Amino acid sequence: MNIYEEKKYNFVHNCKIPYLNAAGVIPEIIEKGHVRFVLPVKDRHMNHVGIVYAGSFFVFAESAGASLIFAAYAEKKNYTPIISNVSIDYLKPAKTDLIIDMTMTAEEAAEKIAPIDERGKGRYPLDVPVYDAEGTHVATAHITYYLFADAPRL
């Protein structure tokens, strides 16, 4: 089992954040520079007007974004992310499963991580687009993580 398969397995079976399992977040793909996550929309994710609850978008986007950080750097170094700031642009109401499919090239990853490697910690902004099952762009989460370099691998 490689580090990406291990991360995917642990996300589902040994998640350090039990709420992610309760929410039903599914990591379909975690590989070098690429993640694809699905949030099956069930009753627990619907709000009082029959669309996906805002908090579900947050949990989903934050976990997928943090996993992309892992996928971009896992072969180099471990970075532990925590949330510094989040804003979400809700573009269209969602009533179906949610999908996040993100990639980061080696060049993009190197540029984004350079200031953090210099200091050993720092802010890491990441925009996380969220789509519904029909492929409609329904939201974008603008997340600023605070990364700690060489922290214990979670």
N, CA, C and O atoms as a GROMACS GRO file, in nm:
protein
  616
    1MET      N    1   0.086  -0.118   0.000
    1MET     CA    2   0.000   0.000   0.000
    1MET      C    3   0.090   0.124   0.000
    1MET      O    4   0.175   0.138   0.088
    2ASN      N    5   0.073   0.214  -0.099
    2ASN     CA    6   0.153   0.336  -0.102
    2ASN      C    7   0.093   0.442  -0.009
    2ASN      O    8  -0.014   0.420   0.049
    3ILE      N    9   0.160   0.556   0.005
    3ILE     CA   10   0.114   0.657   0.101
    3ILE      C   11  -0.022   0.715   0.064
    3ILE      O   12  -0.098   0.755   0.152
    4TYR      N   13  -0.054   0.719  -0.064
    4TYR     CA   14  -0.184   0.772  -0.106
    4TYR      C   15  -0.295   0.673  -0.076
    4TYR      O   16  -0.402   0.712  -0.029
    5GLU      N   17  -0.271   0.546  -0.104
    5GLU     CA   18  -0.369   0.442  -0.071
    5GLU      C   19  -0.391   0.435   0.080
    5GLU      O   20  -0.503   0.417   0.127
    6GLU      N   21  -0.282   0.450   0.155
    6GLU     CA   22  -0.292   0.448   0.301
    6GLU      C   23  -0.376   0.565   0.351
    6GLU      O   24  -0.459   0.548   0.440
    7LYS      N   25  -0.354   0.683   0.295
    7LYS     CA   26  -0.431   0.802   0.334
    7LYS      C   27  -0.580   0.780   0.305
    7LYS      O   28  -0.665   0.809   0.388
    8LYS      N   29  -0.609   0.728   0.188
    8LYS     CA   30  -0.748   0.703   0.150
    8LYS      C   31  -0.812   0.600   0.243
    8LYS      O   32  -0.924   0.618   0.289
    9TYR      N   33  -0.739   0.492   0.271
    9TYR     CA   34  -0.789   0.388   0.361
    9TYR      C   35  -0.815   0.447   0.500
    9TYR      O   36  -0.921   0.426   0.559
   10ASN      N   37  -0.717   0.521   0.552
   10ASN     CA   38  -0.731   0.578   0.686
   10ASN      C   39  -0.842   0.681   0.694
   10ASN      O   40  -0.908   0.695   0.797
   11PHE      N   41  -0.863   0.754   0.586
   11PHE     CA   42  -0.971   0.853   0.583
   11PHE      C   43  -1.105   0.784   0.608
   11PHE      O   44  -1.190   0.837   0.679
   12VAL      N   45  -1.122   0.668   0.549
   12VAL     CA   46  -1.249   0.595   0.560
   12VAL      C   47  -1.256   0.513   0.688
   12VAL      O   48  -1.361   0.508   0.753
   13HIS      N   49  -1.146   0.447   0.725
   13HIS     CA   50  -1.151   0.348   0.833
   13HIS      C   51  -1.091   0.394   0.966
   13HIS      O   52  -1.131   0.343   1.071
   14ASN      N   53  -0.999   0.487   0.965
   14ASN     CA   54  -0.931   0.528   1.088
   14ASN      C   55  -0.923   0.680   1.097
   14ASN      O   56  -0.822   0.734   1.143
   15CYS      N   57  -1.026   0.749   1.054
   15CYS     CA   58  -1.021   0.895   1.046
   15CYS      C   59  -1.004   0.957   1.184
   15CYS      O   60  -1.073   0.920   1.279
   16LYS      N   61  -0.910   1.051   1.193
   16LYS     CA   62  -0.885   1.121   1.319
   16LYS      C   63  -0.995   1.223   1.349
   16LYS      O   64  -1.002   1.277   1.459
   17ILE      N   65  -1.080   1.249   1.249
   17ILE     CA   66  -1.191   1.344   1.266
   17ILE      C   67  -1.320   1.266   1.244
   17ILE      O   68  -1.368   1.256   1.131
   18PRO      N   69  -1.378   1.210   1.350
   18PRO     CA   70  -1.494   1.122   1.337
   18PRO      C   71  -1.611   1.186   1.261
   18PRO      O   72  -1.689   1.114   1.197
   19TYR      N   73  -1.626   1.316   1.268
   19TYR     CA   74  -1.738   1.380   1.200
   19TYR      C   75  -1.733   1.357   1.049
   19TYR      O   76  -1.838   1.350   0.985
   20LEU      N   77  -1.614   1.346   0.992
   20LEU     CA   78  -1.604   1.322   0.848
   20LEU      C   79  -1.667   1.188   0.810
   20LEU      O   80  -1.731   1.177   0.706
   21ASN      N   81  -1.648   1.088   0.896
   21ASN     CA   82  -1.713   0.959   0.871
   21ASN      C   83  -1.864   0.970   0.890
   21ASN      O   84  -1.941   0.914   0.812
   22ALA      N   85  -1.906   1.043   0.993
   22ALA     CA   86  -2.050   1.061   1.016
   22ALA      C   87  -2.115   1.136   0.901
   22ALA      O   88  -2.230   1.110   0.866
   23ALA      N   89  -2.042   1.230   0.841
   23ALA     CA   90  -2.094   1.307   0.728
   23ALA      C   91  -2.102   1.224   0.602
   23ALA      O   92  -2.179   1.255   0.511
   24GLY      N   93  -2.022   1.117   0.595
   24GLY     CA   94  -2.024   1.030   0.478
   24GLY      C   95  -1.935   1.075   0.364
   24GLY      O   96  -1.955   1.034   0.250
   25VAL      N   97  -1.837   1.161   0.394
   25VAL     CA   98  -1.743   1.207   0.290
   25VAL      C   99  -1.667   1.087   0.235
   25VAL      O  100  -1.613   1.006   0.311
   26ILE      N  101  -1.662   1.075   0.102
   26ILE     CA  102  -1.595   0.962   0.037
   26ILE      C  103  -1.477   1.012  -0.045
   26ILE      O  104  -1.495   1.089  -0.140
   27PRO      N  105  -1.355   0.970  -0.010
   27PRO     CA  106  -1.239   1.004  -0.092
   27PRO      C  107  -1.226   0.902  -0.206
   27PRO      O  108  -1.170   0.794  -0.185
   28GLU      N  109  -1.275   0.935  -0.323
   28GLU     CA  110  -1.266   0.841  -0.436
   28GLU      C  111  -1.123   0.829  -0.488
   28GLU      O  112  -1.078   0.720  -0.521
   29ILE      N  113  -1.053   0.942  -0.495
   29ILE     CA  114  -0.915   0.943  -0.546
   29ILE      C  115  -0.829   1.030  -0.456
   29ILE      O  116  -0.864   1.144  -0.426
   30ILE      N  117  -0.718   0.975  -0.412
   30ILE     CA  118  -0.610   1.052  -0.350
   30ILE      C  119  -0.483   0.999  -0.414
   30ILE      O  120  -0.442   0.886  -0.387
   31GLU      N  121  -0.422   1.081  -0.499
   31GLU     CA  122  -0.298   1.043  -0.566
   31GLU      C  123  -0.213   1.168  -0.580
   31GLU      O  124  -0.259   1.278  -0.552
   32LYS      N  125  -0.091   1.152  -0.624
   32LYS     CA  126   0.000   1.265  -0.631
   32LYS      C  127  -0.063   1.382  -0.708
   32LYS      O  128  -0.091   1.372  -0.828
   33GLY      N  129  -0.085   1.493  -0.637
   33GLY     CA  130  -0.137   1.614  -0.697
   33GLY      C  131  -0.283   1.610  -0.740
   33GLY      O  132  -0.326   1.698  -0.815
   34HIS      N  133  -0.360   1.511  -0.695
   34HIS     CA  134  -0.498   1.498  -0.740
   34HIS      C  135  -0.585   1.435  -0.632
   34HIS      O  136  -0.549   1.334  -0.572
   35VAL      N  137  -0.701   1.496  -0.609
   35VAL     CA  138  -0.802   1.436  -0.521
   35VAL      C  139  -0.938   1.448  -0.588
   35VAL      O  140  -0.966   1.544  -0.661
   36ARG      N  141  -1.021   1.350  -0.560
   36ARG     CA  142  -1.162   1.355  -0.601
   36ARG      C  143  -1.243   1.302  -0.484
   36ARG      O  144  -1.225   1.188  -0.441
   37PHE      N  145  -1.331   1.386  -0.432
   37PHE     CA  146  -1.414   1.352  -0.317
   37PHE      C  147  -1.560   1.363  -0.356
   37PHE      O  148  -1.598   1.445  -0.440
   38VAL      N  149  -1.642   1.279  -0.294
   38VAL     CA  150  -1.787   1.282  -0.316
   38VAL      C  151  -1.855   1.290  -0.180
   38VAL      O  152  -1.815   1.224  -0.084
   39LEU      N  153  -1.958   1.374  -0.174
   39LEU     CA  154  -2.043   1.379  -0.055
   39LEU      C  155  -2.182   1.335  -0.098
   39LEU      O  156  -2.256   1.411  -0.161
   40PRO      N  157  -2.219   1.209  -0.062
   40PRO     CA  158  -2.354   1.164  -0.094
   40PRO      C  159  -2.455   1.248  -0.014
   40PRO      O  160  -2.451   1.251   0.109
   41VAL      N  161  -2.543   1.314  -0.085
   41VAL     CA  162  -2.639   1.401  -0.018
   41VAL      C  163  -2.758   1.317   0.025
   41VAL      O  164  -2.836   1.266  -0.056
   42LYS      N  165  -2.768   1.306   0.155
   42LYS     CA  166  -2.879   1.232   0.217
   42LYS      C  167  -2.955   1.332   0.303
   42LYS      O  168  -2.921   1.450   0.308
   43ASP      N  169  -3.057   1.285   0.370
   43ASP     CA  170  -3.138   1.374   0.453
   43ASP      C  171  -3.055   1.457   0.550
   43ASP      O  172  -3.088   1.573   0.574
   44ARG      N  173  -2.949   1.402   0.604
   44ARG     CA  174  -2.871   1.475   0.704
   44ARG      C  175  -2.801   1.597   0.645
   44ARG      O  176  -2.757   1.685   0.720
   45HIS      N  177  -2.791   1.605   0.514
   45HIS     CA  178  -2.725   1.719   0.450
   45HIS      C  179  -2.823   1.819   0.390
   45HIS      O  180  -2.781   1.916   0.326
   46MET      N  181  -2.951   1.798   0.408
   46MET     CA  182  -3.051   1.889   0.352
   46MET      C  183  -3.098   1.988   0.459
   46MET      O  184  -3.112   1.953   0.576
   47ASN      N  185  -3.120   2.112   0.416
   47ASN     CA  186  -3.168   2.211   0.512
   47ASN      C  187  -3.322   2.221   0.508
   47ASN      O  188  -3.389   2.139   0.446
   48HIS      N  189  -3.373   2.321   0.575
   48HIS     CA  190  -3.517   2.338   0.591
   48HIS      C  191  -3.590   2.376   0.462
   48HIS      O  192  -3.713   2.372   0.459
   49VAL      N  193  -3.518   2.412   0.355
   49VAL     CA  194  -3.583   2.446   0.228
   49VAL      C  195  -3.551   2.345   0.118
   49VAL      O  196  -3.580   2.369   0.000
   50GLY      N  197  -3.490   2.231   0.156
   50GLY     CA  198  -3.469   2.122   0.061
   50GLY      C  199  -3.346   2.133  -0.027
   50GLY      O  200  -3.340   2.070  -0.132
   51ILE      N  201  -3.248   2.212   0.016
   51ILE     CA  202  -3.120   2.218  -0.055
   51ILE      C  203  -3.008   2.182   0.042
   51ILE      O  204  -3.030   2.175   0.164
   52VAL      N  205  -2.889   2.158  -0.011
   52VAL     CA  206  -2.778   2.115   0.074
   52VAL      C  207  -2.744   2.225   0.176
   52VAL      O  208  -2.730   2.342   0.142
   53TYR      N  209  -2.732   2.182   0.300
   53TYR     CA  210  -2.702   2.268   0.414
   53TYR      C  211  -2.564   2.332   0.398
   53TYR      O  212  -2.469   2.265   0.356
   54ALA      N  213  -2.552   2.458   0.432
   54ALA     CA  214  -2.426   2.533   0.418
   54ALA      C  215  -2.311   2.467   0.493
   54ALA      O  216  -2.199   2.463   0.442
   55GLY      N  217  -2.337   2.416   0.612
   55GLY     CA  218  -2.232   2.352   0.691
   55GLY      C  219  -2.176   2.228   0.624
   55GLY      O  220  -2.059   2.195   0.643
   56SER      N  221  -2.258   2.159   0.547
   56SER     CA  222  -2.210   2.041   0.475
   56SER      C  223  -2.107   2.080   0.369
   56SER      O  224  -2.008   2.009   0.349
   57PHE      N  225  -2.130   2.193   0.303
   57PHE     CA  226  -2.032   2.243   0.206
   57PHE      C  227  -1.898   2.268   0.275
   57PHE      O  228  -1.793   2.232   0.223
   58PHE      N  229  -1.904   2.330   0.393
   58PHE     CA  230  -1.781   2.363   0.467
   58PHE      C  231  -1.700   2.238   0.499
   58PHE      O  232  -1.582   2.230   0.466
   59VAL      N  233  -1.763   2.141   0.562
   59VAL     CA  234  -1.694   2.018   0.601
   59VAL      C  235  -1.635   1.948   0.480
   59VAL      O  236  -1.522   1.901   0.482
   60PHE      N  237  -1.714   1.941   0.375
   60PHE     CA  238  -1.672   1.873   0.252
   60PHE      C  239  -1.552   1.943   0.188
   60PHE      O  240  -1.453   1.878   0.155
   61ALA      N  241  -1.561   2.074   0.170
   61ALA     CA  242  -1.454   2.149   0.105
   61ALA      C  243  -1.326   2.149   0.188
   61ALA      O  244  -1.217   2.134   0.134
   62GLU      N  245  -1.340   2.165   0.318
   62GLU     CA  246  -1.221   2.169   0.406
   62GLU      C  247  -1.146   2.037   0.401
   62GLU      O  248  -1.024   2.036   0.393
   63SER      N  249  -1.217   1.926   0.406
   63SER     CA  250  -1.150   1.795   0.407
   63SER      C  251  -1.086   1.764   0.273
   63SER      O  252  -0.976   1.708   0.269
   64ALA      N  253  -1.152   1.799   0.163
   64ALA     CA  254  -1.094   1.775   0.031
   64ALA      C  255  -0.972   1.865   0.008
   64ALA      O  256  -0.871   1.820  -0.047
   65GLY      N  257  -0.981   1.991   0.050
   65GLY     CA  258  -0.867   2.082   0.035
   65GLY      C  259  -0.746   2.036   0.114
   65GLY      O  260  -0.634   2.037   0.064
   66ALA      N  261  -0.768   1.996   0.238
   66ALA     CA  262  -0.658   1.946   0.321
   66ALA      C  263  -0.597   1.820   0.259
   66ALA      O  264  -0.476   1.800   0.266
   67SER      N  265  -0.680   1.738   0.199
   67SER     CA  266  -0.629   1.617   0.134
   67SER      C  267  -0.548   1.650   0.008
   67SER      O  268  -0.453   1.579  -0.024
   68LEU      N  269  -0.586   1.757  -0.063
   68LEU     CA  270  -0.504   1.799  -0.177
   68LEU      C  271  -0.367   1.846  -0.131
   68LEU      O  272  -0.267   1.820  -0.198
   69ILE      N  273  -0.362   1.915  -0.018
   69ILE     CA  274  -0.232   1.956   0.037
   69ILE      C  275  -0.147   1.832   0.063
   69ILE      O  276  -0.030   1.828   0.027
   70PHE      N  277  -0.206   1.731   0.126
   70PHE     CA  278  -0.135   1.606   0.148
   70PHE      C  279  -0.087   1.548   0.015
   70PHE      O  280   0.029   1.512   0.002
   71ALA      N  281  -0.178   1.541  -0.084
   71ALA     CA  282  -0.146   1.477  -0.212
   71ALA      C  283  -0.038   1.552  -0.289
   71ALA      O  284   0.035   1.492  -0.368
   72ALA      N  285  -0.028   1.682  -0.267
   72ALA     CA  286   0.072   1.761  -0.338
   72ALA      C  287   0.212   1.746  -0.280
   72ALA      O  288   0.311   1.763  -0.351
   73TYR      N  289   0.222   1.714  -0.150
   73TYR     CA  290   0.353   1.718  -0.085
   73TYR      C  291   0.393   1.590  -0.012
   73TYR      O  292   0.502   1.585   0.044
   74ALA      N  293   0.310   1.489  -0.011
   74ALA     CA  294   0.334   1.370   0.072
   74ALA      C  295   0.468   1.304   0.046
   74ALA      O  296   0.528   1.248   0.137
   75GLU      N  297   0.516   1.310  -0.078
   75GLU     CA  298   0.643   1.245  -0.109
   75GLU      C  299   0.763   1.330  -0.065
   75GLU      O  300   0.876   1.280  -0.063
   76LYS      N  301   0.739   1.454  -0.031
   76LYS     CA  302   0.846   1.546   0.007
   76LYS      C  303   0.854   1.565   0.158
   76LYS      O  304   0.958   1.544   0.219
   77LYS      N  305   0.741   1.604   0.217
   77LYS     CA  306   0.739   1.642   0.357
   77LYS      C  307   0.595   1.638   0.406
   77LYS      O  308   0.502   1.643   0.325
   78ASN      N  309   0.577   1.628   0.535
   78ASN     CA  310   0.443   1.633   0.592
   78ASN      C  311   0.412   1.775   0.637
   78ASN      O  312   0.493   1.840   0.702
   79TYR      N  313   0.294   1.821   0.601
   79TYR     CA  314   0.244   1.950   0.647
   79TYR      C  315   0.110   1.926   0.714
   79TYR      O  316   0.023   1.859   0.658
   80THR      N  317   0.093   1.978   0.834
   80THR     CA  318  -0.033   1.965   0.903
   80THR      C  319  -0.112   2.093   0.886
   80THR      O  320  -0.067   2.200   0.927
   81PRO      N  321  -0.231   2.084   0.825
   81PRO     CA  322  -0.312   2.204   0.804
   81PRO      C  323  -0.415   2.225   0.915
   81PRO      O  324  -0.475   2.130   0.964
   82ILE      N  325  -0.433   2.349   0.952
   82ILE     CA  326  -0.548   2.388   1.034
   82ILE      C  327  -0.613   2.507   0.962
   82ILE      O  328  -0.549   2.574   0.881
   83ILE      N  329  -0.737   2.532   0.992
   83ILE     CA  330  -0.809   2.640   0.925
   83ILE      C  331  -0.775   2.774   0.990
   83ILE      O  332  -0.777   2.789   1.112
   84SER      N  333  -0.743   2.870   0.905
   84SER     CA  334  -0.722   3.008   0.949
   84SER      C  335  -0.842   3.094   0.913
   84SER      O  336  -0.887   3.178   0.992
   85ASN      N  337  -0.895   3.073   0.792
   85ASN     CA  338  -1.008   3.154   0.746
   85ASN      C  339  -1.081   3.079   0.634
   85ASN      O  340  -1.020   3.007   0.555
   86VAL      N  341  -1.213   3.097   0.629
   86VAL     CA  342  -1.293   3.037   0.522
   86VAL      C  343  -1.405   3.133   0.484
   86VAL      O  344  -1.469   3.194   0.569
   87SER      N  345  -1.427   3.145   0.354
   87SER     CA  346  -1.550   3.207   0.304
   87SER      C  347  -1.598   3.119   0.189
   87SER      O  348  -1.519   3.060   0.116
   88ILE      N  349  -1.728   3.110   0.176
   88ILE     CA  350  -1.785   3.024   0.071
   88ILE      C  351  -1.882   3.107  -0.013
   88ILE      O  352  -1.973   3.171   0.039
   89ASP      N  353  -1.858   3.103  -0.143
   89ASP     CA  354  -1.952   3.163  -0.238
   89ASP      C  355  -2.048   3.053  -0.281
   89ASP      O  356  -2.009   2.958  -0.348
   90TYR      N  357  -2.175   3.067  -0.243
   90TYR     CA  358  -2.277   2.972  -0.284
   90TYR      C  359  -2.336   3.023  -0.415
   90TYR      O  360  -2.402   3.126  -0.418
   91LEU      N  361  -2.310   2.951  -0.524
   91LEU     CA  362  -2.344   2.999  -0.657
   91LEU      C  363  -2.482   2.955  -0.705
   91LEU      O  364  -2.554   3.031  -0.770
   92LYS      N  365  -2.519   2.831  -0.672
   92LYS     CA  366  -2.650   2.777  -0.710
   92LYS      C  367  -2.694   2.679  -0.602
   92LYS      O  368  -2.609   2.616  -0.539
   93PRO      N  369  -2.823   2.665  -0.580
   93PRO     CA  370  -2.869   2.565  -0.484
   93PRO      C  371  -2.832   2.424  -0.531
   93PRO      O  372  -2.838   2.394  -0.650
   94ALA      N  373  -2.794   2.340  -0.438
   94ALA     CA  374  -2.759   2.201  -0.470
   94ALA      C  375  -2.858   2.107  -0.403
   94ALA      O  376  -2.896   2.126  -0.288
   95LYS      N  377  -2.900   2.006  -0.479
   95LYS     CA  378  -2.994   1.905  -0.428
   95LYS      C  379  -2.942   1.764  -0.450
   95LYS      O  380  -3.007   1.667  -0.408
   96THR      N  381  -2.826   1.750  -0.515
   96THR     CA  382  -2.771   1.618  -0.547
   96THR      C  383  -2.637   1.602  -0.477
   96THR      O  384  -2.590   1.693  -0.409
   97ASP      N  385  -2.577   1.485  -0.495
   97ASP     CA  386  -2.444   1.461  -0.440
   97ASP      C  387  -2.349   1.572  -0.483
   97ASP      O  388  -2.363   1.630  -0.590
   98LEU      N  389  -2.252   1.601  -0.395
   98LEU     CA  390  -2.152   1.703  -0.424
   98LEU      C  391  -2.021   1.636  -0.463
   98LEU      O  392  -1.989   1.527  -0.415
   99ILE      N  393  -1.946   1.702  -0.551
   99ILE     CA  394  -1.819   1.647  -0.601
   99ILE      C  395  -1.713   1.756  -0.599
   99ILE      O  396  -1.738   1.870  -0.639
  100ILE      N  397  -1.597   1.720  -0.552
  100ILE     CA  398  -1.478   1.805  -0.560
  100ILE      C  399  -1.371   1.723  -0.630
  100ILE      O  400  -1.337   1.614  -0.585
  101ASP      N  401  -1.320   1.776  -0.740
  101ASP     CA  402  -1.214   1.709  -0.817
  101ASP      C  403  -1.109   1.814  -0.845
  101ASP      O  404  -1.130   1.902  -0.928
  102MET      N  405  -0.995   1.805  -0.777
  102MET     CA  406  -0.892   1.908  -0.786
  102MET      C  407  -0.756   1.848  -0.818
  102MET      O  408  -0.724   1.737  -0.775
  103THR      N  409  -0.678   1.922  -0.894
  103THR     CA  410  -0.540   1.884  -0.921
  103THR      C  411  -0.449   2.002  -0.894
  103THR      O  412  -0.492   2.118  -0.895
  104MET      N  413  -0.323   1.972  -0.869
  104MET     CA  414  -0.220   2.073  -0.851
  104MET      C  415  -0.093   2.021  -0.916
  104MET      O  416  -0.046   1.912  -0.884
  105THR      N  417  -0.038   2.099  -1.008
  105THR     CA  418   0.086   2.058  -1.074
  105THR      C  419   0.203   2.071  -0.977
  105THR      O  420   0.193   2.139  -0.876
  106ALA      N  421   0.312   2.005  -1.009
  106ALA     CA  422   0.432   2.014  -0.927
  106ALA      C  423   0.481   2.158  -0.920
  106ALA      O  424   0.529   2.202  -0.815
  107GLU      N  425   0.470   2.231  -1.030
  107GLU     CA  426   0.514   2.370  -1.034
  107GLU      C  427   0.427   2.457  -0.942
  107GLU      O  428   0.480   2.538  -0.866
  108GLU      N  429   0.296   2.440  -0.950
  108GLU     CA  430   0.205   2.516  -0.863
  108GLU      C  431   0.234   2.483  -0.716
  108GLU      O  432   0.239   2.573  -0.632
  109ALA      N  433   0.252   2.356  -0.688
  109ALA     CA  434   0.277   2.313  -0.551
  109ALA      C  435   0.406   2.374  -0.497
  109ALA      O  436   0.409   2.423  -0.384
  110ALA      N  437   0.512   2.373  -0.577
  110ALA     CA  438   0.641   2.428  -0.534
  110ALA      C  439   0.630   2.577  -0.505
  110ALA      O  440   0.685   2.626  -0.407
  111GLU      N  441   0.560   2.649  -0.590
  111GLU     CA  442   0.544   2.794  -0.572
  111GLU      C  443   0.464   2.825  -0.446
  111GLU      O  444   0.500   2.916  -0.371
  112LYS      N  445   0.357   2.750  -0.422
  112LYS     CA  446   0.271   2.777  -0.306
  112LYS      C  447   0.339   2.742  -0.173
  112LYS      O  448   0.312   2.806  -0.072
  113ILE      N  449   0.426   2.642  -0.174
  113ILE     CA  450   0.484   2.595  -0.047
  113ILE      C  451   0.614   2.666  -0.011
  113ILE      O  452   0.657   2.658   0.104
  114ALA      N  453   0.677   2.733  -0.105
  114ALA     CA  454   0.809   2.795  -0.081
  114ALA      C  455   0.811   2.886   0.042
  114ALA      O  456   0.903   2.871   0.123
  115PRO      N  457   0.716   2.978   0.062
  115PRO     CA  458   0.722   3.063   0.181
  115PRO      C  459   0.706   2.985   0.312
  115PRO      O  460   0.760   3.024   0.415
  116ILE      N  461   0.631   2.877   0.307
  116ILE     CA  462   0.611   2.795   0.427
  116ILE      C  463   0.738   2.718   0.460
  116ILE      O  464   0.774   2.705   0.577
  117ASP      N  465   0.805   2.667   0.358
  117ASP     CA  466   0.931   2.597   0.382
  117ASP      C  467   1.037   2.691   0.439
  117ASP      O  468   1.120   2.648   0.519
  118GLU      N  469   1.034   2.817   0.399
  118GLU     CA  470   1.131   2.914   0.452
  118GLU      C  471   1.114   2.934   0.602
  118GLU      O  472   1.213   2.944   0.675
  119ARG      N  473   0.989   2.941   0.648
  119ARG     CA  474   0.961   2.971   0.788
  119ARG      C  475   0.925   2.848   0.872
  119ARG      O  476   0.929   2.854   0.995
  120GLY      N  477   0.890   2.738   0.807
  120GLY     CA  478   0.847   2.619   0.880
  120GLY      C  479   0.698   2.620   0.911
  120GLY      O  480   0.645   2.524   0.967
  121LYS      N  481   0.631   2.727   0.874
  121LYS     CA  482   0.486   2.740   0.895
  121LYS      C  483   0.438   2.861   0.815
  121LYS      O  484   0.518   2.944   0.771
  122GLY      N  485   0.307   2.868   0.796
  122GLY     CA  486   0.254   2.985   0.727
  122GLY      C  487   0.118   2.962   0.666
  122GLY      O  488   0.064   2.852   0.669
  123ARG      N  489   0.065   3.069   0.610
  123ARG     CA  490  -0.068   3.067   0.548
  123ARG      C  491  -0.062   3.007   0.407
  123ARG      O  492   0.033   3.029   0.332
  124TYR      N  493  -0.166   2.932   0.375
  124TYR     CA  494  -0.173   2.860   0.248
  124TYR      C  495  -0.314   2.876   0.192
  124TYR      O  496  -0.403   2.800   0.230
  125PRO      N  497  -0.336   2.974   0.104
  125PRO     CA  498  -0.471   2.991   0.048
  125PRO      C  499  -0.501   2.888  -0.060
  125PRO      O  500  -0.415   2.851  -0.139
  126LEU      N  501  -0.625   2.843  -0.062
  126LEU     CA  502  -0.667   2.743  -0.160
  126LEU      C  503  -0.815   2.763  -0.192
  126LEU      O  504  -0.898   2.768  -0.102
  127ASP      N  505  -0.846   2.775  -0.319
  127ASP     CA  506  -0.985   2.782  -0.362
  127ASP      C  507  -1.032   2.641  -0.399
  127ASP      O  508  -0.966   2.571  -0.476
  128VAL      N  509  -1.145   2.602  -0.343
  128VAL     CA  510  -1.198   2.467  -0.362
  128VAL      C  511  -1.334   2.475  -0.431
  128VAL      O  512  -1.433   2.513  -0.369
  129PRO      N  513  -1.339   2.441  -0.560
  129PRO     CA  514  -1.467   2.444  -0.632
  129PRO      C  515  -1.549   2.319  -0.601
  129PRO      O  516  -1.496   2.208  -0.593
  130VAL      N  517  -1.679   2.339  -0.584
  130VAL     CA  518  -1.771   2.229  -0.552
  130VAL      C  519  -1.875   2.221  -0.664
  130VAL      O  520  -1.933   2.322  -0.706
  131TYR      N  521  -1.898   2.099  -0.712
  131TYR     CA  522  -1.993   2.074  -0.821
  131TYR      C  523  -2.102   1.979  -0.772
  131TYR      O  524  -2.082   1.903  -0.678
  132ASP      N  525  -2.217   1.984  -0.837
  132ASP     CA  526  -2.320   1.885  -0.808
  132ASP      C  527  -2.304   1.766  -0.903
  132ASP      O  528  -2.215   1.766  -0.988
  133ALA      N  529  -2.389   1.667  -0.889
  133ALA     CA  530  -2.376   1.544  -0.967
  133ALA      C  531  -2.397   1.566  -1.117
  133ALA      O  532  -2.354   1.484  -1.198
  134GLU      N  533  -2.461   1.676  -1.154
  134GLU     CA  534  -2.481   1.707  -1.296
  134GLU      C  535  -2.365   1.787  -1.354
  134GLU      O  536  -2.364   1.817  -1.474
  135GLY      N  537  -2.267   1.821  -1.270
  135GLY     CA  538  -2.152   1.897  -1.317
  135GLY      C  539  -2.168   2.048  -1.306
  135GLY      O  540  -2.084   2.122  -1.358
  136THR      N  541  -2.272   2.094  -1.241
  136THR     CA  542  -2.293   2.238  -1.221
  136THR      C  543  -2.206   2.288  -1.107
  136THR      O  544  -2.202   2.227  -1.000
  137HIS      N  545  -2.136   2.397  -1.130
  137HIS     CA  546  -2.052   2.459  -1.028
  137HIS      C  547  -2.145   2.528  -0.928
  137HIS      O  548  -2.205   2.631  -0.960
  138VAL      N  549  -2.158   2.472  -0.807
  138VAL     CA  550  -2.255   2.521  -0.710
  138VAL      C  551  -2.195   2.606  -0.599
  138VAL      O  552  -2.267   2.681  -0.533
  139ALA      N  553  -2.064   2.596  -0.578
  139ALA     CA  554  -2.001   2.676  -0.472
  139ALA      C  555  -1.850   2.677  -0.491
  139ALA      O  556  -1.792   2.590  -0.556
  140THR      N  557  -1.788   2.778  -0.433
  140THR     CA  558  -1.642   2.781  -0.422
  140THR      C  559  -1.608   2.820  -0.279
  140THR      O  560  -1.651   2.924  -0.230
  141ALA      N  561  -1.530   2.736  -0.215
  141ALA     CA  562  -1.480   2.767  -0.080
  141ALA      C  563  -1.342   2.829  -0.094
  141ALA      O  564  -1.253   2.771  -0.157
  142HIS      N  565  -1.324   2.946  -0.034
  142HIS     CA  566  -1.195   3.014  -0.031
  142HIS      C  567  -1.138   2.988   0.108
  142HIS      O  568  -1.181   3.049   0.206
  143ILE      N  569  -1.043   2.897   0.114
  143ILE     CA  570  -0.991   2.852   0.244
  143ILE      C  571  -0.847   2.897   0.259
  143ILE      O  572  -0.765   2.881   0.168
  144THR      N  573  -0.817   2.953   0.375
  144THR     CA  574  -0.678   2.978   0.410
  144THR      C  575  -0.644   2.881   0.523
  144THR      O  576  -0.695   2.890   0.634
  145TYR      N  577  -0.556   2.788   0.490
  145TYR     CA  578  -0.504   2.695   0.590
  145TYR      C  579  -0.381   2.758   0.653
  145TYR      O  580  -0.315   2.842   0.592
  146TYR      N  581  -0.350   2.717   0.774
  146TYR     CA  582  -0.222   2.749   0.834
  146TYR      C  583  -0.148   2.617   0.842
  146TYR      O  584  -0.194   2.523   0.908
  147LEU      N  585  -0.034   2.608   0.774
  147LEU     CA  586   0.041   2.483   0.766
  147LEU      C  587   0.160   2.484   0.860
  147LEU      O  588   0.228   2.586   0.875
  148PHE      N  589   0.183   2.371   0.921
  148PHE     CA  590   0.303   2.347   1.000
  148PHE      C  591   0.385   2.241   0.928
  148PHE      O  592   0.336   2.130   0.904
  149ALA      N  593   0.508   2.274   0.893
  149ALA     CA  594   0.594   2.180   0.820
  149ALA      C  595   0.654   2.077   0.916
  149ALA      O  596   0.680   2.106   1.033
  150ASP      N  597   0.675   1.958   0.863
  150ASP     CA  598   0.738   1.849   0.937
  150ASP      C  599   0.665   1.813   1.065
  150ASP      O  600   0.726   1.765   1.160
  151ALA      N  601   0.537   1.836   1.067
  151ALA     CA  602   0.457   1.794   1.181
  151ALA      C  603   0.433   1.644   1.170
  151ALA      O  604   0.449   1.587   1.062
  152PRO      N  605   0.396   1.579   1.279
  152PRO     CA  606   0.368   1.435   1.271
  152PRO      C  607   0.259   1.407   1.169
  152PRO      O  608   0.159   1.479   1.163
  153ARG      N  609   0.278   1.304   1.089
  153ARG     CA  610   0.179   1.268   0.987
  153ARG      C  611   0.053   1.218   1.056
  153ARG      O  612   0.057   1.126   1.139
  154LEU      N  613  -0.061   1.279   1.020
  154LEU     CA  614  -0.190   1.240   1.080
  154LEU      C  615  -0.258   1.137   0.993
  154LEU      O  616  -0.367   1.091   1.026
   0.00000   0.00000   0.00000
